[in-house]
């Protein structure tokens, strides 16, 4: 159906000691269309000294991808159901936990969407159904083992 590409590049800087683990985890992510984003390892994983402030880490990108995919799927489902959305915002949160000795995973992502409607808003039952349908068709949610919850 589709092929998606991303480029990742990193380079050791002068004075860094790779074998001792003393090197920046800062790198660059490139996407089709020319968008470039600074990347890093999470400071929760490597500490502030080796992560890069202002860059995104893989765990944040996973949370953002799940949130974005859910939003896009929700907007489509709401439109098909005859509802008009003016604003959709989310403050998604991911949780990392140990799943086995020396193995960690983002085991849960909680979405906290707030929605402003144009015209009538769905009742609570319909809203829950729309979120469920959005989750079911979200490509990213279908691609991961992470538990995705809408709060």
VEXNUKOL-5655 format. One record per residue (C-alpha): x, y, z; residue in one letter. Coordinates in steps of 0.2 Angstrom, whole numbers, padded with zeros to 4 digits, always signed. Each point is the difference from the previous one (the first is absolute). Layout:
XYZA/...
% end
This chain:
+0000+0000+0000X/+0014+0012+0004X/+0018+0002+0004X/+0006+0012+0013X/+0018+0006+0001X/+0010+0009+0013X/+0019+0004+0001X/+0010+0000+0016X/+0017+0006+0001X/+0013+0002+0015X/+0018+0004+0001X/+0013-0001+0014X/+0006+0017+0004X/+0018+0004+0004X/+0005-0003+0018X/-0013-0013+0003X/+0004-0018+0006X/-0011-0012-0009X/+0006-0016+0009X/-0002+0008+0017X/-0018+0006-0004X/+0005+0018+0001X/-0008+0007-0016X/-0015+0010-0005X/-0016-0010-0004X/-0005+0015-0011X/-0004-0004-0018X/-0011+0006-0014X/-0016-0008-0007X/-0005+0004-0018X/-0017-0003-0008X/-0007-0001-0017X/-0005+0018-0005X/+0016+0007+0007X/-0005+0002+0019X/+0015-0002+0011X/-0001-0002+0019X/+0013-0001+0013X/+0000-0017+0009X/+0008-0006+0016X/-0001-0014+0013X/-0012+0003+0014X/+0008+0008+0015X/-0009-0013+0010X/+0011-0013-0008X/+0017+0008-0002X/-0001+0015+0012X/+0000+0018-0005X/+0019+0001-0004X/-0002-0011-0015X/-0017+0004-0006X/-0003+0016-0010X/-0012+0013+0007X/-0013+0006-0012X/+0001-0016-0010X/-0013-0014-0001X/+0003-0018+0006X/-0007-0016-0007X/-0012-0002+0014X/-0007+0017-0002X/-0002-0003-0019X/-0009-0017+0004X/-0013+0010+0011X/-0002+0013-0013X/-0002-0012-0014X/-0014-0009+0010X/-0008+0016+0005X/+0001+0007-0018X/-0007-0016-0008X/-0014-0001+0013X/-0005+0019-0004X/+0000-0002-0018X/-0010-0016+0001X/-0012+0008+0012X/-0003+0015-0011X/-0004-0011-0014X/-0012-0011+0010X/-0009+0016+0007X/-0002+0007-0017X/-0008-0016-0006X/-0012+0000+0015X/-0005+0018-0005X/+0009+0009+0014X/+0011+0016-0004X/+0016+0002+0010X/+0007+0018+0002X/+0015-0004+0012X/+0008-0016+0005X/+0014+0000+0013X/+0009-0014+0009X/+0012-0001+0014X/+0006-0018-0002X/+0011-0009+0013X/+0010-0015-0002X/+0006-0012+0014X/+0016-0010-0001X/+0002-0015+0010X/+0012-0015+0002X/-0008-0015-0009X/+0014-0012+0004X/+0018+0001+0007X/+0009+0013-0010X/-0015+0003-0012X/-0011+0015+0001X/-0015+0005-0011X/-0013+0014-0001X/-0014-0011+0007X/-0014+0013+0001X/-0005+0016-0009X/-0014+0010+0007X/-0008+0013-0012X/-0009+0015+0008X/-0009+0007-0014X/-0011+0016+0001X/-0011+0004-0014X/-0010+0016-0004X/-0015-0003-0012X/-0009+0011-0013X/-0018-0004+0003X/-0007-0014+0010X/+0013-0011+0009X/-0002-0019+0002X/-0007-0007+0016X/+0012-0010+0011X/-0004-0016-0007X/+0002+0005-0018X/+0016+0009+0004X/+0007-0016+0008X/-0005-0010-0015X/+0009+0013-0012X/+0016-0002+0011X/-0001-0019-0001X/-0003+0001-0019X/+0015+0012-0002X/+0011-0012+0011X/-0005-0015-0011X/+0005+0008-0016X/+0015+0009+0006X/+0015-0007-0010X/+0012+0004+0014X/-0010-0008+0014X/-0002-0015-0011X/+0019-0001-0002X/+0005+0000+0019X/-0002-0011+0015X/-0002+0016+0011X/-0017+0002+0009X/-0008+0015-0006X/-0013+0008+0011X/-0012+0015-0003X/-0003+0009+0017X/
% end
